[in-house]
Every structure is written in C-alpha cells, then in structure tokens.
Amino acid sequence: MNKVSSYFIKFTAKLNQIVNKKQTFGVLYNALKTNKIKFNDRYDFEETKTKLEEFSKVLDKIVSVIYAPHIEVSTSEIVLRSEQAGRLTPDSFLETTRDTKLWKRKDLEFSPEYVHTKENIDTIDNYENRFIALLIQKISDEFEIIRDSMEFISDSLEEHFEIKGITFNEYSIFNTFKEFSYPYEGIFVKPLTSVTKINKLISKINRRIKNIKGTEFYKITSKKRIDQNVILTNVLLHDEKYNYCYKYYKSNYLLEKKDDFDFNAAFYNYVITSLFNYLQSKGLARGIKNLKSKAYLDENKKFHFSEILFKKDDFAFFVKEESGGIVVEVHFLNESTYTKLKVGDNRLARYYLFPVFSINEENKDYVNERLLDLSRTYDNVILFTMSNYLHEYNNVISLSVFKKNHETLFKNLFASFTMLFLADKEEYIDKCPVCGAKNVYQKEDHYECSNCNASYSFFKAHEDDALWIKSLRRKY
C-alpha cells in the first residue's frame, strides 16, 4: 500500500472513530481543538523510490510475457471443401460418411464435395494472460496515485507561484528574488536529489505503461476481467515470467478488499474537516447550536453534517452540504443578528467548494462539465484538489497532505468571500472593479461584467459607500 492510500485510510478511520460515537459537531470540534486528527504527513521519498523500482522490474517481466505469451490451443469442428482439407482423422472420416449432404454424384460414383475436419485455433485470450492484464491495471492505478501525489512539489515558476504570465509592478513575482543575488535557490530541484531520481522513474514507468496498454495483447486480454482472487494455475506456477508476476500480485493485491477505496470521498472528508479545523483555530463556529448539530460518516465512509453558522464582523457564514459538495453562504449583515436571505438577494453570495482528489487527463472533461454546470447556480465554484496534474490555477486550491500551508489557504479562501471595499458607487456602475472593462450590466439588485463575469453589489457599510465583490472571473 502506498503512502497516500495509507494516510487517507487512517484519516477516514480516525474521523469515523471520533464522530460516530455521538454523531455531533461538538465531538469533532473538541477533537480538532485537542489535535486528535493529523492533517499532515511526511513524504517518504525513499519508500516511493523503492516502490517505483518494484514497478519497473515487474513491468519488465510483463513486457517479456507480451513478446512471448502463453498460447492456448483450441480445436474447432469445421466443414471444408475436400480439396482444401488435409488428412482426415478417423472421427472426421466417419462424420463425413454419415453426412449425405456433403456428397456429390459424378458419373456412377459418389464422392464428398465437402468434408468434416478439425481446425486448431491459437489464442492469447486465456486465463493466465487475463491475469497479466489485471496486474497491469492494478499497477497502473497505483502508479497514478503515486505520480499524482508528487504534484505537491512545485518545481516550476508557474507551479510555485500558481500564476501564468508575468508582470513587473510592485506585486510582481520578481519582487521575491533579491536583486543581483543569483543563482537563486528554493524553487527548482537540484541535480542528483531523491526528487530527480523519482521523476526519472516516473517518466520511464509512465511511458512503459502507455506502451503496454497500446499493445494488441492488452487490448484483447483486458476485455474480459477475471476475479481478483486469482487461481494459481500450472502456467502461473511453473513459467518463470508468469510466476514472478503472480508472486508480486499475491504480495501486493491478492488480499485487497473488493470494494475499492474511494479517494474522492476520502478527500472530500479531508477538505471539510480541514475547513472546520481552520474555523476552530480562529475561535469560530463554536456556538451552542453548532456543537449540538449532526456530524457522522455514512456506510460509504462519506462525512455528513448539519448546517454550521457563525458571524464575523459584517458577515454571517452558513456552511452546509448541497449538491454533493460543500456550500458556504455569505450574508452581508445590515444588523447585528443573523438573517436568512433568499437566493437573488444582493446581500447574499453562495460559494460551492468542489473537492476532487486529482485533476488529470482522464477526468478533466467530467470536472470541467461539472464546474460549468455548478457555475450557473453559484456565485463562484472553488475546486479543491490534492493533485493539480493539469496545472490549472484559476479558482483552484491545491490542498496537500504533504504541505503545511493549510491556514494560509483557508485564510485566503475566506478573504475571497469578504472582498468589501470603500468605493464610489457612481464610479463602478459602468466600470468593472475587477478587470476594468466598461461592459457592466445590472442584474436584479447586483451588477455583473460581461467581460470577466465578475459579480458585485453596493451597500452602506458603517455609513460609507461600500462595494462587495462577490466573485472574480467565473467559469461562464
């Protein structure tokens, strides 16, 4: 089991142990306050390197199998023209004599125009080769988790700063670098480190798996899956290449539970618990009603909770489950008490937090469609991921087990919910406060920009004109 799987299995078990005793938010709140839940782990580069080297060795054996696979010979009865058939077996001759339809009269004699015969068919689609296809898929699945888990290492400028393009003003990335103090350290991976060795192995294995999955062998044998409780056959026992693969499978996958661990559900639990941990650290969400509200894990180990609410200065926050994700409703208060507002009220903004364990080539279409759909309902959608494999940064929070920046990330998240500025209303009725474009139109009681899709409202805050930017550059 790899480091990431091990962490999330333990995290989910610990969360389940805490909340399912009394099933209240208060129990979770106290556990967070006493640091009973571990939100960070150390990345073991040597362990990862060892695992990748194991993959490399077993993939070499698999390639050897593909080049010289075990062939299964099957016999099939067919009918051929007599001149095309080879030597008949006694059984085939007897079948032919009995089948009068095959005989033809020529002059005064009968002779067979067609004959019964047997055909030998060689096939690689057998149990042992389907086992190899199963092993390939298992290794591929585990490799992707390890590969994606390395994304917490920001070893490029755009990854490190999570920005595309450059500027030269006082907020430029170049202000980070001390003048004339090159060469700089701290962003790029140095030569001959554990990271460089692992990255080279990842590149090699990634290419190897793609090549293997592109072979006719894999395309044929992967169509029919076998049970993961693999039966030891003579070929798996006595053929050296197959036996090596079987032993590896037995050591790593044979005793796995049939119901695969759901990383997205585990990451969802991690995101919402991390959010609550941030609120707890700031002394928020501790109200009596909150502490008595429901919090539990269902039979699929997914975390559920009743609405949590709290107030901070001019804003009230309602955190709740909705549409399979987490919603934060932010209410601008005209008075000191909580006020339930309806959708469409200019004092209300609704933000959807969408946790996805990994954003990669395989799921990018689903993720983009889901984001676009949610963007039509909510003021903004923020995507949480542990592995930003596609390096998308707009409205994306990379929340990793292996980085200790959680407080900063959630501080910035809540800052984005409360972008309240003193501003002249007349100045920004026609000009977007986000992108500066003059393509602004009024929609009900708030304003939107047709250029960047920003949304904002005007209020009186402490007797001054104030501008609340509800969203910056939405998806639609």
C-alpha positions as CSV (number, residue, x, y, z in Angstrom):
1,M,0.0,0.0,0.0
2,N,1.4,3.4,-1.0
3,K,1.8,6.4,1.4
4,V,-1.2,8.3,0.1
5,S,-3.6,5.4,0.4
6,S,-2.3,4.5,3.9
7,Y,-2.8,8.1,5.1
8,F,-6.3,8.5,3.8
9,I,-7.4,5.1,5.1
10,K,-6.1,6.0,8.6
11,F,-7.6,9.5,8.4
12,T,-11.0,8.2,7.5
13,A,-10.8,5.5,10.2
14,K,-9.9,8.2,12.8
15,L,-12.6,10.5,11.7
16,N,-15.1,7.7,11.8
17,Q,-14.0,6.7,15.3
18,I,-14.4,10.3,16.6
19,V,-17.7,11.4,15.1
20,N,-19.7,8.1,15.1
21,K,-19.6,7.8,18.9
22,K,-22.0,10.7,19.5
23,Q,-22.5,11.9,15.9
24,T,-22.3,15.6,16.9
25,F,-20.3,18.5,15.6
26,G,-19.2,19.3,19.1
27,V,-17.3,16.0,19.4
28,L,-15.5,16.8,16.2
29,Y,-14.8,20.4,17.3
30,N,-13.2,19.2,20.6
31,A,-11.1,16.6,18.7
32,L,-9.8,19.3,16.4
33,K,-9.1,21.6,19.4
34,T,-7.0,18.9,21.1
35,N,-5.2,18.0,17.8
36,K,-6.5,14.4,17.7
37,I,-6.6,14.5,13.9
38,K,-3.4,14.6,11.9
39,F,-3.7,16.8,8.8
40,N,-0.1,16.5,7.6
41,D,2.3,13.7,6.9
42,R,6.0,13.5,5.8
43,Y,6.5,12.3,2.3
44,D,8.9,9.4,2.2
45,F,10.9,9.7,-0.9
46,E,12.9,6.6,-0.4
47,E,9.8,4.5,0.1
48,T,8.4,5.9,-3.1
49,K,11.6,5.3,-5.0
50,T,11.6,1.6,-3.8
51,K,8.0,1.2,-4.9
52,L,8.7,2.6,-8.3
53,E,11.7,0.3,-8.8
54,E,9.5,-2.6,-8.0
55,F,7.0,-1.4,-10.7
56,S,9.9,-1.2,-13.2
57,K,11.0,-4.7,-12.5
58,V,7.6,-6.3,-12.8
59,L,6.8,-4.3,-15.9
60,D,10.0,-5.7,-17.5
61,K,8.6,-9.2,-16.8
62,I,5.2,-8.2,-18.2
63,V,6.9,-7.0,-21.4
64,S,8.6,-10.3,-21.7
65,V,5.3,-12.1,-21.4
66,I,3.8,-9.8,-24.1
67,Y,6.6,-10.7,-26.5
68,A,6.3,-14.5,-25.8
69,P,2.9,-15.1,-24.3
70,H,1.4,-18.4,-23.2
71,I,-0.8,-19.6,-26.1
72,E,-3.9,-21.7,-25.7
73,V,-4.8,-24.1,-28.5
74,S,-8.4,-25.0,-29.0
75,T,-9.9,-27.4,-31.5
76,S,-13.0,-26.5,-33.5
77,E,-15.0,-28.7,-35.9
78,I,-15.5,-27.1,-39.4
79,V,-16.6,-28.1,-42.9
80,L,-14.2,-27.6,-45.8
81,R,-14.1,-28.4,-49.5
82,S,-12.5,-31.7,-49.8
83,E,-9.5,-30.4,-51.8
84,Q,-8.8,-27.8,-49.1
85,A,-8.8,-30.3,-46.2
86,G,-5.7,-32.1,-45.1
87,R,-5.6,-35.6,-43.8
88,L,-8.8,-36.6,-42.1
89,T,-8.9,-38.3,-38.7
90,P,-10.9,-41.5,-38.3
91,D,-13.6,-39.5,-36.5
92,S,-13.8,-36.8,-39.2
93,F,-14.0,-39.5,-41.9
94,L,-16.9,-41.2,-40.1
95,E,-18.7,-37.9,-39.7
96,T,-18.3,-37.2,-43.4
97,T,-19.7,-40.6,-44.4
98,R,-22.8,-40.0,-42.3
99,D,-23.5,-36.5,-43.7
100,T,-25.1,-37.2,-47.1
101,K,-25.5,-33.5,-47.9
102,L,-21.7,-33.3,-48.4
103,W,-21.6,-36.0,-51.2
104,K,-22.0,-35.4,-54.9
105,R,-22.6,-37.9,-57.7
106,K,-20.2,-37.9,-60.6
107,D,-20.9,-40.4,-63.3
108,L,-21.7,-43.6,-61.5
109,E,-19.7,-42.7,-58.3
110,F,-20.3,-40.6,-55.2
111,S,-17.5,-38.6,-53.8
112,P,-17.5,-36.0,-50.9
113,E,-17.5,-32.4,-52.2
114,Y,-17.1,-31.2,-48.6
115,V,-15.7,-33.0,-45.5
116,H,-15.8,-32.7,-41.8
117,T,-12.5,-31.8,-40.3
118,K,-10.9,-30.2,-37.3
119,E,-9.1,-26.8,-37.0
120,N,-6.6,-25.8,-34.4
121,I,-7.0,-22.2,-33.1
122,D,-4.2,-20.4,-31.2
123,T,-5.3,-17.7,-28.8
124,I,-3.7,-15.4,-26.2
125,D,-7.1,-14.7,-24.6
126,N,-6.7,-17.2,-21.8
127,Y,-6.9,-17.1,-18.0
128,E,-3.2,-16.5,-17.4
129,N,-3.0,-13.6,-19.9
130,R,-6.1,-12.1,-18.5
131,F,-4.4,-12.2,-15.1
132,I,-1.5,-10.3,-16.7
133,A,-4.0,-7.7,-17.9
134,L,-5.4,-7.4,-14.4
135,L,-2.0,-6.9,-12.9
136,I,-1.2,-4.2,-15.5
137,Q,-4.3,-2.3,-14.5
138,K,-3.6,-2.7,-10.7
139,I,-0.1,-1.3,-11.2
140,S,-1.4,1.5,-13.4
141,D,-3.9,2.5,-10.8
142,E,-1.4,2.6,-8.0
143,F,1.2,4.3,-10.1
144,E,-1.2,7.1,-11.0
145,I,-1.8,7.8,-7.3
146,I,2.0,7.9,-6.6
147,R,2.6,10.0,-9.7
148,D,-0.1,12.5,-8.8
149,S,1.0,12.7,-5.2
150,M,4.3,14.2,-6.3
151,E,2.4,17.3,-7.6
152,F,2.9,18.9,-4.2
153,I,6.5,19.7,-5.3
154,S,6.2,23.0,-7.1
155,D,9.3,22.7,-9.2
156,S,8.4,25.3,-11.9
157,L,7.8,29.0,-11.7
158,E,4.2,28.9,-12.6
159,E,3.5,26.0,-10.2
160,H,5.4,27.7,-7.4
161,F,3.5,31.0,-7.7
162,E,0.3,29.4,-9.1
163,I,0.1,32.0,-11.9
164,K,0.5,32.1,-15.6
165,G,2.3,35.0,-17.3
166,I,4.4,37.8,-15.8
167,T,4.1,41.4,-14.6
168,F,6.7,43.9,-13.5
169,N,4.8,46.0,-10.9
170,E,5.2,46.1,-7.1
171,Y,3.2,42.9,-6.9
172,S,5.3,41.0,-9.5
173,I,6.8,37.6,-8.7
174,F,10.2,39.2,-9.3
175,N,10.0,41.0,-6.0
176,T,10.5,37.6,-4.4
177,F,14.0,37.4,-5.8
178,K,16.7,39.5,-4.1
179,E,18.4,41.9,-6.5
180,F,21.6,40.7,-8.1
181,S,21.8,37.6,-5.8
182,Y,21.7,34.9,-8.3
183,P,21.8,31.9,-8.7
184,Y,18.6,31.6,-6.7
185,E,17.5,28.6,-4.7
186,G,14.3,27.2,-3.4
187,I,12.2,26.6,-6.5
188,F,13.9,24.2,-8.9
189,V,15.0,20.7,-8.0
190,K,18.8,20.3,-7.6
191,P,20.7,17.6,-9.5
192,L,21.0,14.1,-8.1
193,T,18.4,14.5,-5.4
194,S,15.7,12.0,-4.4
195,V,13.2,14.0,-6.3
196,T,15.1,13.9,-9.6
197,K,15.6,10.1,-9.3
198,I,11.9,9.6,-8.6
199,N,10.9,11.9,-11.5
200,K,13.1,10.0,-13.9
201,L,11.5,6.7,-12.7
202,I,8.0,8.2,-13.1
203,S,8.7,9.3,-16.7
204,K,10.1,5.9,-17.6
205,I,7.2,4.0,-16.0
206,N,4.6,6.3,-17.4
207,R,5.9,5.7,-20.9
208,R,6.1,1.9,-20.3
209,I,2.5,1.6,-19.1
210,K,1.2,3.6,-22.1
211,N,3.1,1.4,-24.5
212,I,1.9,-1.8,-22.8
213,K,-1.7,-0.6,-22.9
214,G,-1.3,0.1,-26.6
215,T,-0.4,-3.5,-27.4
216,E,-2.8,-5.9,-29.0
217,F,-2.1,-8.3,-26.1
218,Y,-3.5,-5.8,-23.6
219,K,-6.4,-4.8,-25.8
220,I,-7.5,-8.4,-26.3
221,T,-6.9,-9.8,-22.7
222,S,-8.3,-6.8,-20.8
223,K,-11.8,-7.1,-22.4
224,K,-12.9,-9.9,-20.0
225,R,-11.9,-9.3,-16.4
226,I,-11.2,-12.1,-14.1
227,D,-11.9,-12.2,-10.3
228,Q,-9.1,-10.6,-8.3
229,N,-8.9,-13.7,-6.2
230,V,-6.5,-15.2,-8.8
231,I,-6.4,-19.0,-9.1
232,L,-2.8,-20.5,-9.2
233,T,-2.6,-22.5,-12.5
234,N,0.2,-24.7,-13.8
235,V,1.4,-21.8,-16.0
236,L,1.4,-19.3,-13.2
237,L,3.3,-21.8,-11.1
238,H,5.9,-23.2,-13.5
239,D,6.5,-20.4,-16.1
240,E,9.2,-18.2,-14.6
241,K,7.9,-14.9,-16.1
242,Y,4.2,-15.6,-15.1
243,N,5.3,-16.9,-11.7
244,Y,7.2,-13.7,-10.9
245,C,4.1,-11.6,-11.8
246,Y,1.9,-13.9,-9.7
247,K,4.1,-13.6,-6.7
248,Y,4.1,-9.8,-7.0
249,Y,0.4,-9.8,-7.3
250,K,0.0,-12.1,-4.3
251,S,2.2,-9.9,-2.2
252,N,0.5,-6.6,-3.1
253,Y,-3.0,-7.1,-4.4
254,L,-4.4,-10.5,-3.6
255,L,-5.7,-9.6,-0.2
256,E,-7.2,-6.3,-1.2
257,K,-10.9,-5.7,-0.4
258,K,-13.1,-6.0,-3.5
259,D,-14.7,-2.6,-2.8
260,D,-12.0,-0.2,-4.0
261,F,-11.1,2.7,-1.7
262,D,-12.8,5.9,-2.8
263,F,-10.1,8.6,-2.9
264,N,-12.6,11.3,-3.8
265,A,-14.8,10.5,-0.8
266,A,-11.8,10.4,1.5
267,F,-10.5,13.7,0.0
268,Y,-14.0,15.3,0.5
269,N,-13.8,14.3,4.2
270,Y,-10.3,15.8,4.4
271,V,-11.3,19.1,2.8
272,I,-14.4,19.7,5.0
273,T,-12.6,18.6,8.2
274,S,-9.6,20.9,7.3
275,L,-12.1,23.7,6.8
276,F,-13.6,23.1,10.2
277,N,-10.1,22.8,11.7
278,Y,-9.4,26.3,10.4
279,L,-12.6,27.7,11.8
280,Q,-11.8,26.1,15.2
281,S,-8.3,27.6,15.2
282,K,-9.8,31.0,14.7
283,G,-12.4,30.5,17.5
284,L,-15.3,30.4,15.1
285,A,-18.3,28.1,14.6
286,R,-18.4,27.2,18.3
287,G,-22.0,28.2,19.0
288,I,-24.2,26.0,21.1
289,K,-26.5,25.2,18.2
290,N,-23.4,24.2,16.1
291,L,-22.0,21.9,18.8
292,K,-25.3,20.1,19.0
293,S,-25.7,19.6,15.3
294,K,-25.2,16.3,13.5
295,A,-21.9,15.1,12.2
296,Y,-21.3,11.5,11.1
297,L,-19.9,9.1,8.4
298,D,-22.4,7.1,6.3
299,E,-22.0,3.4,5.3
300,N,-19.7,4.5,2.4
301,K,-17.5,6.5,4.8
302,K,-18.5,9.9,3.5
303,F,-18.8,12.7,6.0
304,H,-22.2,14.4,6.6
305,F,-23.0,17.4,8.8
306,S,-25.9,19.7,9.6
307,E,-25.6,23.4,8.7
308,I,-22.9,25.3,10.7
309,L,-23.3,29.0,11.1
310,F,-21.2,31.8,12.6
311,K,-20.7,35.6,12.3
312,K,-17.5,37.7,11.8
313,D,-17.9,41.4,11.8
314,D,-20.1,42.5,8.9
315,F,-20.7,39.0,7.5
316,A,-22.6,35.8,8.6
317,F,-21.4,32.4,7.2
318,F,-23.6,29.3,6.7
319,V,-21.6,26.2,5.9
320,K,-23.7,23.2,4.6
321,E,-23.9,20.2,2.3
322,E,-25.5,20.8,-1.1
323,S,-25.4,19.1,-4.5
324,G,-22.9,16.5,-3.3
325,G,-20.4,19.2,-2.2
326,I,-19.8,21.9,0.4
327,V,-21.6,25.3,0.2
328,V,-20.6,28.4,2.0
329,E,-23.4,31.0,2.1
330,V,-22.1,34.5,2.9
331,H,-24.6,37.1,4.2
332,F,-23.8,40.8,4.4
333,L,-25.5,42.0,7.6
334,N,-27.4,45.2,7.9
335,E,-28.0,44.5,11.6
336,S,-26.2,42.6,14.3
337,T,-28.4,39.5,14.1
338,Y,-28.3,36.5,11.7
339,T,-30.7,37.0,8.8
340,K,-31.7,34.2,6.4
341,L,-31.7,35.6,2.9
342,K,-33.2,34.1,-0.2
343,V,-31.3,33.5,-3.5
344,G,-31.2,36.6,-5.6
345,D,-30.8,39.0,-2.6
346,N,-27.9,41.3,-3.2
347,R,-26.7,40.8,0.3
348,L,-26.2,37.0,-0.3
349,A,-23.4,35.2,-2.1
350,R,-23.2,31.4,-2.4
351,Y,-19.9,29.6,-3.0
352,Y,-19.5,25.9,-3.9
353,L,-16.4,24.0,-2.7
354,F,-15.8,21.1,-5.1
355,P,-13.2,18.5,-3.8
356,V,-11.6,16.3,-6.4
357,F,-8.6,14.2,-5.4
358,S,-6.8,14.5,-8.7
359,I,-7.3,16.7,-11.8
360,N,-5.7,14.7,-14.7
361,E,-6.2,13.9,-18.4
362,E,-8.6,11.1,-17.5
363,N,-11.2,13.2,-15.6
364,K,-10.7,16.7,-16.9
365,D,-13.8,16.6,-19.2
366,Y,-16.0,15.5,-16.3
367,V,-14.5,18.1,-14.0
368,N,-14.9,20.9,-16.5
369,E,-18.5,20.0,-17.3
370,R,-19.3,19.8,-13.6
371,L,-17.7,23.2,-12.9
372,L,-19.5,24.8,-15.8
373,D,-22.8,23.4,-14.6
374,L,-22.3,24.5,-10.9
375,S,-21.1,28.0,-12.1
376,R,-24.6,28.6,-13.4
377,T,-26.1,28.1,-9.9
378,Y,-23.5,29.6,-7.5
379,D,-21.6,32.9,-7.4
380,N,-18.3,31.0,-7.6
381,V,-17.0,27.5,-7.6
382,I,-13.7,26.7,-5.9
383,L,-12.1,23.4,-6.9
384,F,-10.0,21.7,-4.1
385,T,-7.5,19.1,-5.3
386,M,-4.5,17.3,-3.8
387,S,-3.0,16.7,-7.3
388,N,-3.2,19.6,-9.8
389,Y,-1.7,17.4,-12.5
390,L,-3.0,19.8,-15.3
391,H,-1.6,22.9,-13.5
392,E,-4.9,24.8,-13.6
393,Y,-4.8,27.7,-11.1
394,N,-7.9,29.8,-11.6
395,N,-10.3,29.1,-8.7
396,V,-8.2,26.1,-7.7
397,I,-6.9,25.3,-4.2
398,S,-4.2,22.7,-4.0
399,L,-4.6,21.2,-0.5
400,S,-2.0,18.5,0.1
401,V,-1.3,16.2,3.0
402,F,2.4,16.9,2.4
403,K,2.3,20.7,2.7
404,K,1.9,22.8,5.9
405,N,0.2,25.7,4.3
406,H,-3.5,25.0,5.2
407,E,-4.0,28.0,7.4
408,T,-2.8,30.3,4.6
409,L,-5.1,28.6,2.0
410,F,-8.2,28.9,4.1
411,K,-7.4,32.4,5.2
412,N,-7.2,33.4,1.6
413,L,-10.4,31.5,0.8
414,F,-12.4,33.4,3.4
415,A,-10.8,36.6,2.4
416,S,-12.1,36.0,-1.2
417,F,-15.6,35.7,0.3
418,T,-15.4,39.1,2.0
419,M,-13.9,41.5,-0.6
420,L,-15.6,44.6,0.8
421,F,-14.1,47.9,-0.3
422,L,-14.9,51.6,0.3
423,A,-15.8,52.8,-3.2
424,D,-17.8,55.4,-5.0
425,K,-20.9,53.7,-6.4
426,E,-21.2,56.1,-9.4
427,E,-17.7,55.2,-10.5
428,Y,-18.4,51.4,-10.7
429,I,-21.9,51.3,-12.1
430,D,-20.4,51.3,-15.6
431,K,-16.9,50.1,-14.9
432,C,-15.9,46.6,-13.7
433,P,-13.9,46.8,-10.4
434,V,-12.2,43.5,-11.3
435,C,-11.0,43.8,-14.9
436,G,-11.7,47.5,-15.6
437,A,-13.9,46.8,-18.6
438,K,-16.9,49.0,-19.3
439,N,-19.2,46.1,-20.1
440,V,-21.2,46.1,-16.9
441,Y,-24.9,45.5,-16.6
442,Q,-27.3,45.4,-13.7
443,K,-28.9,42.1,-12.9
444,E,-31.7,42.3,-10.3
445,D,-30.0,44.1,-7.3
446,H,-26.4,43.5,-8.2
447,Y,-24.0,44.1,-11.1
448,E,-22.2,41.7,-13.5
449,C,-19.4,42.2,-16.0
450,S,-19.9,40.6,-19.4
451,N,-16.1,40.6,-20.0
452,C,-14.8,38.6,-17.0
453,N,-18.2,37.5,-15.4
454,A,-17.4,39.2,-12.1
455,S,-20.3,39.9,-9.8
456,Y,-20.6,42.7,-7.2
457,S,-23.0,44.7,-5.1
458,F,-23.2,48.1,-3.4
459,F,-24.0,48.8,0.3
460,K,-23.8,51.2,3.1
461,A,-21.2,49.9,5.5
462,H,-20.6,52.0,8.6
463,E,-22.4,54.9,6.9
464,D,-19.9,54.8,3.9
465,D,-20.5,53.6,0.4
466,A,-19.0,50.1,0.0
467,L,-18.5,47.7,-2.8
468,W,-18.7,43.9,-2.2
469,I,-17.0,41.9,-5.0
470,K,-18.8,38.5,-4.8
471,S,-16.9,36.7,-7.5
472,L,-13.8,37.2,-9.7
473,R,-13.7,35.7,-13.2
474,R,-16.4,33.0,-13.0
475,K,-16.4,30.0,-15.4
476,Y,-19.4,31.0,-17.6
